[in-house]
């Protein structure tokens, strides 16, 4: 696949996925109301028209056929009004549209994964046509119209079927695309879609750009013509063309030989066949234009095409930019911290260094902000999960979304989709009571509620999924864990928090019945693994009879982190600030031993185990006496303990560098090492993974 085609495919996938996400949200909101608005019908019609055309361009025939028949369905609804459908038909229409978006999305996923598309879609198309026949009550007429080339085609399509005739069109725009941009017919079709969204009256030539790939050659040779019947429409059309990409030039023309605009009736252009100009007529504009002395010519250059406010950028380019900014930050630190400058009085250099630091900080902030996207896309998808489970499990439940505009790194947004889906499913399947009578008896609202919220707290985002259901029975959880043999200490020693964290043990499930949504032993352990893979932690709270809450603490970005530099012997380590609860000095007399002989210390009215960093990593020349070093109370997920180190060096913002792939064979992450960073003096500092440090230390006890 050449670069041009690959770029078009990326654009197609991005736009189609965006349209499908928008359709899902539209359908969810419409179903809550129980009806489609006129705007909803028009939006669905336009979306399917766009998907149909762009899929046809890239020869994804299955996708094109599905979108084409849904477009037919909504054309009928648009022409006859949504009120022409009874409630039963509307319910069937909602179910069909959800099924259709699922079908389209599954086909798009095949395109993304370079898998063959489904070729036999007759049964699905038949289902769409069946509903159209049912709501129209004129099955034979509908079929005839399709066989005759869509006699009752959408209004836009009816206009598009007429090639531009210069003798009939008073105003037109002549467009030339950049040389070698490729797929000129698709680019022309995107302009047509933009004009249709503005609901302008226009015609265009070539008129078969949405179904004939060879029309690209005509556009390369003769250009692309768009005809308008009013000067106002011409001006609006010029704005759209000016905003389009890959436009080399365009001309706005007035044809003095055409009938006066006020004498022209738009209906006539779709009526007599003899009015249609033959395709060669499209080359006539330049000739006619040269004969018309008083004609207006407006060059694109004089129009000053308006630049677009938004552009889409490949994520790999943002990754490369972030890596480059990280290198700049490191290099700047190495220059200003150079040992060669120690002891020198360099006022001008120090002033310039401070200015450089400010500029690199600003550059770092901007490059990070480019990768930040809101979690609304992920949150809105949960509406669909709740909708499907309400129907399949027959439970009355609503989803409340809070803080959907909270922004996090794009990589992290992509990583939290599956965990959130699983947690929301758990909240409905396990949490919300099956019988409304049970909720009423407990003094609750008959309709269950699941709250999905996101909030910023400094360097991380907290996402929580809470429900007002039955809550979790810790006794049942502990009993199940004992039967499965996964307890590591006596049952009486487990706190409520530790019992709830047992739910994240691989293979643990309290469901005795296997359903579509749960009971297969693949549960919160997968959620925990996926969240920890993006540097987050998971915690669970619950109160029997009142509900449960699962909380995800997610870092804003994986590229740059606030860390505390510590020393152990001659080695330098970095501990993420988000994991540190407190740092304090202690004495040997405050240390106690548990029954197994492990060191513990009292902190905030609780006892925590002590992990000595020098023992874990076999570091010589380190402090061995508690009195000489310092204790850091750290916490990650369900792990909370005190890390003994020599001293704290200071807090710094560090650029996180992943470990080389060849180190993975040594399972270095299991030793509590998550990555590294380069210090200002050029040395490497190991970044500790607090959760795995405890696991590694427990393994050597």
Secondary structure, 3 states (H helix, E strand, C coil): CCHHHHHHHHHHHHHHHHHHHHHHHHHHHHHHHCCCCHHHHHHHHHHHHHHHHHHHHCCCHHHHHHHHHHHHHHHHHHHHCHHHCCHHHHHHHHHHHHHHHHHHHHHHHHHHCCCCCCCCCHHHHHHHHHHHHHHHCCHHHHHHHHHCCCCCCCHHHHHHCCCCCCCCCCEEEEEEECCCCCCHHHHHHHHHHHHHHCCCCEEEECCCCCCCCCHHHHHHHHCEEEEECCHHHHHHHHHHHHHCCCEEEEEEEECCCCCCHHHCCHHHHHCCHHHCCCHHHHHHHHHHHHHCCCCCEEEHHHHCCCCCCCCCCCHHHHHHHHHHHHHHHHHHHHHHCCHHHCCCCCHHHHHHHHHHHHHHHHHHHHHHHHCEEECHHHHHHHHHHHHHHHHHHCCCEEEEEECCCCEEEHHHHHHHHHHHHHHHHHHHHHHCCCCHHHHHHCCCCCCEEEEEEEEEECCEEEEEEEECCCCCCHHHHHHHHHHHCCCCCCHHHCCHHHHHHHHHCCCCCCCCCCCCCCCCCCCHHHHHHHHHHCCCEEEEEEECCCEEEEEEEEECCCCEEEEEEEEECCEEEEEEHHHEEEEECCCHHHCEECCCCCEEEEECCEEEEEEEHHHHCCCCCCCCCCCCCEEEEEEECCEEEEEEECEEEEEEEEECECCCHHHHHHCHHHHCEEEEEECCCCCEEEEECHHHHHHHHHHHC
